[in-house]
Amino acid sequence: MYKKVDGGRKNLTAYYHERTAQVCADYLIPHIKPDSKILDVGCGPGSITKDLANLAPSGTTVGVDYSSTVVSQARASYPLPNLTFEVGNALKLEFPDNSFDIVHCHCVLEHLSGSGPKEAMKEFHRVCRPGGVVAVCDCNTETAKWEDANDGMLDYWKHAEEATYRTGTHPHAGYELARDALEAKFARVEAKNAVLQVNVPVGGPCAPGEGEDFCLRLEMGTLEQIREWDKAFKEWEKNGGRGWFFETVQLLAWKE
């Protein structure tokens, strides 16, 4: 199954504005009721969260993100009456037990280190009400492929994967979702694979500014290497390249 998200911006946060529930959370939509209480964990600038709120107009939707900057952006972008955004931590959600009918989380757990994904899944279980559902989609980044990638891009991706392992995060988070959900004591778990195709905001992942700083912070390479990768991405874009795709796992887990 191929799903397409159009980017076309120059930084990652701007790309996140382009995500929609219809593309990123289609597997969850049949389970949303007009009066559902929904929590979106790791909501970013809120485009998916906004769609979830519109699908539950008589309910309430809360978006939570670790970054106060993107929470402020989300509040300014989507002032809906049934939608709020809060700064929060997936590992310690500031909500009582059994608060939500639906807990949603898109491509967040892969970025958590150590036991973070397991702890987050336990928190999702805690704040979900009995009979409610938790929906989590996460990547298996080793499957990522750039369309018609050149040598510079492949070298970038090799160093990016190495940096991921060094930081102790979870590039195979998608593969681990069902196991983590069962360990968190969900009563029923369903998981399926999907291939997500993304038209990336190139200038790209290692462009001067946000991208370059990110690569340096992760010690992916020298400044000279990073700028060579940037040239490779720009050349690829000039020749018509834009897309990449990767395997994800979409999990639905019901609380007893």
C-alpha positions as YAML, in Angstrom:
chain: A
units: angstrom
residues:
- id: 1
  name: MET
  ca: [0.00, 0.00, 0.00]
- id: 2
  name: TYR
  ca: [1.49, 3.31, -1.06]
- id: 3
  name: LYS
  ca: [0.54, 6.58, 0.55]
- id: 4
  name: LYS
  ca: [1.77, 9.93, -0.59]
- id: 5
  name: VAL
  ca: [2.43, 13.07, 1.43]
- id: 6
  name: ASP
  ca: [3.48, 16.22, -0.40]
- id: 7
  name: GLY
  ca: [6.14, 18.29, 1.28]
- id: 8
  name: GLY
  ca: [7.85, 21.01, -0.70]
- id: 9
  name: ARG
  ca: [9.19, 23.07, 2.23]
- id: 10
  name: LYS
  ca: [12.75, 23.76, 3.30]
- id: 11
  name: ASN
  ca: [12.70, 22.36, 6.82]
- id: 12
  name: LEU
  ca: [11.29, 19.40, 8.63]
- id: 13
  name: THR
  ca: [8.83, 21.24, 10.86]
- id: 14
  name: ALA
  ca: [7.30, 22.87, 7.81]
- id: 15
  name: TYR
  ca: [6.98, 19.44, 6.18]
- id: 16
  name: TYR
  ca: [5.11, 18.17, 9.24]
- id: 17
  name: HIS
  ca: [2.44, 20.80, 8.53]
- id: 18
  name: GLU
  ca: [1.62, 18.82, 5.36]
- id: 19
  name: ARG
  ca: [0.71, 15.58, 7.12]
- id: 20
  name: THR
  ca: [-2.97, 14.64, 7.31]
- id: 21
  name: ALA
  ca: [-4.98, 12.09, 9.25]
- id: 22
  name: GLN
  ca: [-6.41, 10.84, 5.96]
- id: 23
  name: VAL
  ca: [-2.91, 9.79, 4.86]
- id: 24
  name: CYS
  ca: [-1.10, 9.11, 8.14]
- id: 25
  name: ALA
  ca: [-3.94, 7.72, 10.29]
- id: 26
  name: ASP
  ca: [-6.38, 6.20, 7.81]
- id: 27
  name: TYR
  ca: [-6.28, 2.91, 9.72]
- id: 28
  name: LEU
  ca: [-7.64, 4.71, 12.81]
- id: 29
  name: ILE
  ca: [-10.41, 6.75, 11.17]
- id: 30
  name: PRO
  ca: [-13.07, 3.96, 11.17]
- id: 31
  name: HIS
  ca: [-12.79, 3.82, 14.98]
- id: 32
  name: ILE
  ca: [-13.40, 7.54, 15.58]
- id: 33
  name: LYS
  ca: [-16.88, 8.54, 16.73]
- id: 34
  name: PRO
  ca: [-18.34, 12.06, 16.63]
- id: 35
  name: ASP
  ca: [-18.00, 12.37, 20.41]
- id: 36
  name: SER
  ca: [-14.62, 10.63, 20.87]
- id: 37
  name: LYS
  ca: [-12.11, 12.00, 23.35]
- id: 38
  name: ILE
  ca: [-8.77, 11.84, 21.53]
- id: 39
  name: LEU
  ca: [-5.16, 12.31, 22.60]
- id: 40
  name: ASP
  ca: [-2.50, 12.84, 19.91]
- id: 41
  name: VAL
  ca: [0.98, 12.25, 21.36]
- id: 42
  name: GLY
  ca: [3.91, 13.88, 19.58]
- id: 43
  name: CYS
  ca: [1.52, 16.05, 17.61]
- id: 44
  name: GLY
  ca: [4.14, 18.39, 16.12]
- id: 45
  name: PRO
  ca: [2.60, 21.49, 14.53]
- id: 46
  name: GLY
  ca: [-0.82, 19.86, 14.67]
- id: 47
  name: SER
  ca: [-2.03, 19.11, 11.15]
- id: 48
  name: ILE
  ca: [-2.97, 15.49, 11.95]
- id: 49
  name: THR
  ca: [-4.42, 16.54, 15.31]
- id: 50
  name: LYS
  ca: [-6.63, 19.10, 13.62]
- id: 51
  name: ASP
  ca: [-8.02, 16.44, 11.30]
- id: 52
  name: LEU
  ca: [-8.74, 14.14, 14.24]
- id: 53
  name: ALA
  ca: [-10.61, 16.97, 15.98]
- id: 54
  name: ASN
  ca: [-12.71, 17.58, 12.88]
- id: 55
  name: LEU
  ca: [-13.63, 13.88, 12.79]
- id: 56
  name: ALA
  ca: [-14.91, 14.11, 16.39]
- id: 57
  name: PRO
  ca: [-16.74, 17.47, 16.40]
- id: 58
  name: SER
  ca: [-18.79, 16.68, 19.52]
- id: 59
  name: GLY
  ca: [-15.80, 15.32, 21.42]
- id: 60
  name: THR
  ca: [-12.51, 16.80, 22.54]
- id: 61
  name: THR
  ca: [-9.04, 16.39, 21.09]
- id: 62
  name: VAL
  ca: [-5.76, 17.18, 22.83]
- id: 63
  name: GLY
  ca: [-2.40, 17.39, 21.07]
- id: 64
  name: VAL
  ca: [0.75, 16.95, 23.16]
- id: 65
  name: ASP
  ca: [4.32, 17.63, 22.09]
- id: 66
  name: TYR
  ca: [7.65, 17.95, 23.89]
- id: 67
  name: SER
  ca: [8.51, 21.15, 21.99]
- id: 68
  name: SER
  ca: [6.94, 24.35, 23.29]
- id: 69
  name: THR
  ca: [7.80, 26.00, 19.95]
- id: 70
  name: VAL
  ca: [5.70, 23.65, 17.84]
- id: 71
  name: VAL
  ca: [2.90, 23.67, 20.42]
- id: 72
  name: SER
  ca: [2.73, 27.45, 20.04]
- id: 73
  name: GLN
  ca: [2.63, 27.04, 16.26]
- id: 74
  name: ALA
  ca: [-0.17, 24.50, 16.54]
- id: 75
  name: ARG
  ca: [-2.26, 26.73, 18.80]
- id: 76
  name: ALA
  ca: [-1.90, 29.62, 16.37]
- id: 77
  name: SER
  ca: [-2.64, 27.50, 13.30]
- id: 78
  name: TYR
  ca: [-5.69, 25.57, 14.51]
- id: 79
  name: PRO
  ca: [-7.92, 27.52, 16.95]
- id: 80
  name: LEU
  ca: [-10.77, 24.99, 16.94]
- id: 81
  name: PRO
  ca: [-13.30, 24.98, 19.82]
- id: 82
  name: ASN
  ca: [-12.85, 21.26, 20.55]
- id: 83
  name: LEU
  ca: [-9.06, 21.22, 20.19]
- id: 84
  name: THR
  ca: [-6.27, 22.11, 22.63]
- id: 85
  name: PHE
  ca: [-2.50, 21.75, 22.50]
- id: 86
  name: GLU
  ca: [-0.23, 21.20, 25.49]
- id: 87
  name: VAL
  ca: [3.46, 20.74, 26.15]
- id: 88
  name: GLY
  ca: [4.01, 17.24, 27.47]
- id: 89
  name: ASN
  ca: [6.18, 14.15, 27.62]
- id: 90
  name: ALA
  ca: [5.14, 10.82, 26.10]
- id: 91
  name: LEU
  ca: [6.89, 9.05, 28.98]
- id: 92
  name: LYS
  ca: [4.92, 10.91, 31.65]
- id: 93
  name: LEU
  ca: [1.57, 12.11, 30.36]
- id: 94
  name: GLU
  ca: [-0.12, 14.63, 32.64]
- id: 95
  name: PHE
  ca: [-3.58, 13.05, 32.45]
- id: 96
  name: PRO
  ca: [-5.51, 10.82, 34.86]
- id: 97
  name: ASP
  ca: [-5.97, 7.12, 34.19]
- id: 98
  name: ASN
  ca: [-8.71, 6.20, 31.69]
- id: 99
  name: SER
  ca: [-9.01, 9.72, 30.23]
- id: 100
  name: PHE
  ca: [-9.33, 9.09, 26.48]
- id: 101
  name: ASP
  ca: [-11.31, 6.93, 24.06]
- id: 102
  name: ILE
  ca: [-8.45, 7.08, 21.55]
- id: 103
  name: VAL
  ca: [-4.71, 7.63, 21.90]
- id: 104
  name: HIS
  ca: [-2.84, 8.29, 18.64]
- id: 105
  name: CYS
  ca: [0.91, 8.52, 18.02]
- id: 106
  name: HIS
  ca: [2.54, 8.89, 14.60]
- id: 107
  name: CYS
  ca: [6.26, 8.21, 13.99]
- id: 108
  name: VAL
  ca: [7.41, 9.27, 17.46]
- id: 109
  name: LEU
  ca: [8.61, 6.15, 19.28]
- id: 110
  name: GLU
  ca: [11.52, 5.63, 16.89]
- id: 111
  name: HIS
  ca: [13.05, 8.83, 18.27]
- id: 112
  name: LEU
  ca: [12.97, 7.71, 21.91]
- id: 113
  name: SER
  ca: [16.08, 6.16, 23.41]
- id: 114
  name: GLY
  ca: [16.55, 3.16, 25.67]
- id: 115
  name: SER
  ca: [13.32, 1.79, 27.10]
- id: 116
  name: GLY
  ca: [11.42, 4.88, 25.93]
- id: 117
  name: PRO
  ca: [9.09, 3.12, 23.46]
- id: 118
  name: LYS
  ca: [8.06, 0.52, 26.05]
- id: 119
  name: GLU
  ca: [7.46, 3.18, 28.70]
- id: 120
  name: ALA
  ca: [5.46, 5.31, 26.29]
- id: 121
  name: MET
  ca: [3.26, 2.34, 25.36]
- id: 122
  name: LYS
  ca: [2.53, 1.76, 29.05]
- id: 123
  name: GLU
  ca: [1.51, 5.41, 29.38]
- id: 124
  name: PHE
  ca: [-0.78, 5.12, 26.36]
- id: 125
  name: HIS
  ca: [-2.42, 2.12, 28.03]
- id: 126
  name: ARG
  ca: [-2.81, 3.99, 31.31]
- id: 127
  name: VAL
  ca: [-4.57, 7.06, 29.89]
- id: 128
  name: CYS
  ca: [-6.77, 5.06, 27.49]
- id: 129
  name: ARG
  ca: [-10.16, 4.12, 28.92]
- id: 130
  name: PRO
  ca: [-11.32, 0.47, 29.05]
- id: 131
  name: GLY
  ca: [-12.76, -0.38, 25.65]
- id: 132
  name: GLY
  ca: [-10.71, 2.38, 24.03]
- id: 133
  name: VAL
  ca: [-8.10, 2.00, 21.32]
- id: 134
  name: VAL
  ca: [-4.48, 3.08, 20.96]
- id: 135
  name: ALA
  ca: [-3.23, 3.70, 17.41]
- id: 136
  name: VAL
  ca: [0.51, 3.89, 16.79]
- id: 137
  name: CYS
  ca: [2.35, 4.07, 13.48]
- id: 138
  name: ASP
  ca: [6.12, 3.88, 13.39]
- id: 139
  name: CYS
  ca: [8.88, 3.38, 10.87]
- id: 140
  name: ASN
  ca: [11.45, 0.76, 10.13]
- id: 141
  name: THR
  ca: [14.06, 3.17, 8.83]
- id: 142
  name: GLU
  ca: [16.40, 0.49, 7.49]
- id: 143
  name: THR
  ca: [13.83, 0.04, 4.70]
- id: 144
  name: ALA
  ca: [14.04, 3.69, 3.58]
- id: 145
  name: LYS
  ca: [14.82, 4.21, -0.10]
- id: 146
  name: TRP
  ca: [15.32, 7.43, -2.01]
- id: 147
  name: GLU
  ca: [14.06, 7.31, -5.59]
- id: 148
  name: ASP
  ca: [17.07, 7.36, -7.97]
- id: 149
  name: ALA
  ca: [19.47, 8.25, -5.17]
- id: 150
  name: ASN
  ca: [22.97, 9.39, -6.11]
- id: 151
  name: ASP
  ca: [26.17, 8.34, -4.33]
- id: 152
  name: GLY
  ca: [26.24, 11.40, -2.07]
- id: 153
  name: MET
  ca: [22.72, 10.71, -0.81]
- id: 154
  name: LEU
  ca: [23.56, 7.08, -0.11]
- id: 155
  name: ASP
  ca: [26.62, 8.17, 1.85]
- id: 156
  name: TYR
  ca: [24.45, 10.58, 3.85]
- id: 157
  name: TRP
  ca: [21.97, 7.82, 4.68]
- id: 158
  name: LYS
  ca: [24.76, 5.45, 5.77]
- id: 159
  name: HIS
  ca: [26.03, 8.05, 8.24]
- id: 160
  name: ALA
  ca: [22.48, 8.89, 9.38]
- id: 161
  name: GLU
  ca: [21.82, 5.23, 10.23]
- id: 162
  name: GLU
  ca: [25.10, 4.97, 12.14]
- id: 163
  name: ALA
  ca: [24.17, 8.09, 14.14]
- id: 164
  name: THR
  ca: [20.80, 6.58, 14.98]
- id: 165
  name: TYR
  ca: [22.41, 3.51, 16.52]
- id: 166
  name: ARG
  ca: [24.92, 5.63, 18.45]
- id: 167
  name: THR
  ca: [22.17, 7.68, 20.09]
- id: 168
  name: GLY
  ca: [20.36, 4.55, 21.29]
- id: 169
  name: THR
  ca: [17.10, 5.34, 19.51]
- id: 170
  name: HIS
  ca: [14.93, 2.76, 17.75]
- id: 171
  name: PRO
  ca: [15.20, 2.63, 13.95]
- id: 172
  name: HIS
  ca: [13.15, -0.60, 14.04]
- id: 173
  name: ALA
  ca: [10.39, 0.81, 16.25]
- id: 174
  name: GLY
  ca: [7.71, -0.37, 13.86]
- id: 175
  name: TYR
  ca: [8.78, -4.00, 14.23]
- id: 176
  name: GLU
  ca: [8.63, -3.64, 18.02]
- id: 177
  name: LEU
  ca: [5.13, -2.15, 18.36]
- id: 178
  name: ALA
  ca: [3.10, -5.34, 18.74]
- id: 179
  name: ARG
  ca: [5.50, -6.79, 21.30]
- id: 180
  name: ASP
  ca: [5.51, -3.57, 23.31]
- id: 181
  name: ALA
  ca: [1.70, -3.38, 23.23]
- id: 182
  name: LEU
  ca: [1.32, -6.94, 24.50]
- id: 183
  name: GLU
  ca: [3.83, -6.26, 27.28]
- id: 184
  name: ALA
  ca: [1.79, -3.17, 28.20]
- id: 185
  name: LYS
  ca: [-1.20, -5.51, 28.81]
- id: 186
  name: PHE
  ca: [-3.46, -4.53, 25.93]
- id: 187
  name: ALA
  ca: [-6.23, -7.09, 25.50]
- id: 188
  name: ARG
  ca: [-6.17, -7.23, 21.70]
- id: 189
  name: VAL
  ca: [-3.54, -6.14, 19.22]
- id: 190
  name: GLU
  ca: [-3.66, -5.80, 15.44]
- id: 191
  name: ALA
  ca: [-0.69, -4.73, 13.32]
- id: 192
  name: LYS
  ca: [-0.15, -4.38, 9.59]
- id: 193
  name: ASN
  ca: [2.58, -3.12, 7.28]
- id: 194
  name: ALA
  ca: [2.18, -0.08, 5.08]
- id: 195
  name: VAL
  ca: [4.62, 1.71, 2.80]
- id: 196
  name: LEU
  ca: [4.65, 5.45, 3.25]
- id: 197
  name: GLN
  ca: [5.84, 7.48, 0.29]
- id: 198
  name: VAL
  ca: [6.92, 11.02, 1.05]
- id: 199
  name: ASN
  ca: [7.71, 13.87, -1.29]
- id: 200
  name: VAL
  ca: [10.47, 15.35, 0.79]
- id: 201
  name: PRO
  ca: [11.15, 19.04, 1.41]
- id: 202
  name: VAL
  ca: [14.49, 19.05, -0.27]
- id: 203
  name: GLY
  ca: [17.15, 21.57, 0.04]
- id: 204
  name: GLY
  ca: [17.11, 18.87, 2.31]
- id: 205
  name: PRO
  ca: [17.90, 16.97, 5.42]
- id: 206
  name: CYS
  ca: [21.41, 18.49, 5.61]
- id: 207
  name: ALA
  ca: [20.77, 21.98, 4.22]
- id: 208
  name: PRO
  ca: [22.41, 25.02, 5.86]
- id: 209
  name: GLY
  ca: [20.52, 26.01, 8.96]
- id: 210
  name: GLU
  ca: [18.26, 23.45, 10.61]
- id: 211
  name: GLY
  ca: [19.49, 20.44, 8.63]
- id: 212
  name: GLU
  ca: [23.20, 21.20, 8.86]
- id: 213
  name: ASP
  ca: [22.95, 21.92, 12.58]
- id: 214
  name: PHE
  ca: [21.10, 18.64, 13.14]
- id: 215
  name: CYS
  ca: [23.80, 16.64, 11.33]
- id: 216
  name: LEU
  ca: [26.55, 18.33, 13.33]
- id: 217
  name: ARG
  ca: [24.73, 17.76, 16.61]
- id: 218
  name: LEU
  ca: [24.51, 14.02, 15.85]
- id: 219
  name: GLU
  ca: [28.17, 13.99, 14.77]
- id: 220
  name: MET
  ca: [27.20, 12.47, 11.44]
- id: 221
  name: GLY
  ca: [30.22, 13.93, 9.70]
- id: 222
  name: THR
  ca: [32.48, 16.91, 9.25]
- id: 223
  name: LEU
  ca: [31.10, 20.22, 8.02]
- id: 224
  name: GLU
  ca: [32.79, 19.52, 4.68]
- id: 225
  name: GLN
  ca: [31.04, 16.14, 4.40]
- id: 226
  name: ILE
  ca: [27.67, 17.62, 5.32]
- id: 227
  name: ARG
  ca: [28.00, 20.30, 2.67]
- id: 228
  name: GLU
  ca: [28.91, 17.66, 0.08]
- id: 229
  name: TRP
  ca: [25.75, 15.75, 1.01]
- id: 230
  name: ASP
  ca: [23.77, 18.95, 0.65]
- id: 231
  name: LYS
  ca: [25.16, 19.42, -2.87]
- id: 232
  name: ALA
  ca: [24.15, 15.84, -3.68]
- id: 233
  name: PHE
  ca: [20.57, 16.43, -2.54]
- id: 234
  name: LYS
  ca: [20.33, 19.70, -4.48]
- id: 235
  name: GLU
  ca: [21.65, 18.00, -7.62]
- id: 236
  name: TRP
  ca: [19.11, 15.20, -7.15]
- id: 237
  name: GLU
  ca: [16.29, 17.71, -6.79]
- id: 238
  name: LYS
  ca: [17.51, 19.65, -9.84]
- id: 239
  name: ASN
  ca: [17.26, 16.42, -11.84]
- id: 240
  name: GLY
  ca: [13.67, 15.84, -10.74]
- id: 241
  name: GLY
  ca: [14.16, 13.79, -7.59]
- id: 242
  name: ARG
  ca: [11.84, 14.35, -4.65]
- id: 243
  name: GLY
  ca: [10.42, 11.19, -3.18]
- id: 244
  name: TRP
  ca: [11.48, 8.56, -0.71]
- id: 245
  name: PHE
  ca: [9.58, 5.70, 0.83]
- id: 246
  name: PHE
  ca: [9.85, 3.41, 3.81]
- id: 247
  name: GLU
  ca: [8.01, 0.62, 5.54]
- id: 248
  name: THR
  ca: [5.87, 1.41, 8.56]
- id: 249
  name: VAL
  ca: [3.83, -0.68, 10.96]
- id: 250
  name: GLN
  ca: [0.33, 0.50, 11.91]
- id: 251
  name: LEU
  ca: [-0.80, -0.80, 15.29]
- id: 252
  name: LEU
  ca: [-4.27, -0.85, 16.84]
- id: 253
  name: ALA
  ca: [-4.41, -2.01, 20.46]
- id: 254
  name: TRP
  ca: [-7.55, -2.25, 22.60]
- id: 255
  name: LYS
  ca: [-7.64, -1.88, 26.36]
- id: 256
  name: GLU
  ca: [-9.79, -4.32, 28.32]
...
